[in-house]
Amino acid sequence: MCGMAKFTGRLQGSDLYPSAVLIDISDGRFSVSAGGMQIGSWAIQKINAERTSIFRFELNIDGERFDFNPDDPSAFSDEMGAVIDLTESKGRFGIKARIERTANG
């Protein structure tokens, strides 16, 4: 986690309709705002981000699960250190095969 970044995108949860949000990651905090109003702020250690597709992340924010589609998925992934679940034998986008080819090089 690098330290200071802002990401726009769509956040959705079981009790939250898809909403345009701004995620601000700075000073060890993960803050979410929408329409200029802060929704919440958590210690970055309480956030678990897993990349579920090229464009989507599952966020576990202090025990609550949300889907986040950032406008810049690569930068968000880099900032969060998001892990990719490779348990499927072949992914829809061939990510696992590409990673294995690279690793075996």
Long-range contacts (C-beta under 8 A, 24 or more apart in sequence): 1-25, 1-44, 1-79, 1-80, 1-81, 2-78, 2-79, 5-75, 5-79, 7-70, 7-71, 7-72, 7-75, 7-76, 7-79, 8-70, 8-71, 9-68, 9-69, 9-70, 9-71, 9-76, 10-68, 10-69, 11-59, 11-66, 11-67, 11-68, 12-66, 12-67, 12-68, 13-64, 13-65, 13-66, 13-67, 14-65, 16-66, 21-68, 23-68, 23-70, 23-76, 25-79, 25-80, 30-61, 47-80, 49-76, 49-77, 49-80, 49-81, 49-82, 49-83, 50-82, 50-83, 50-84, 50-85, 51-77, 51-82, 51-83, 51-84, 51-85, 52-85, 53-92, 53-93, 54-93, 54-95, 57-82
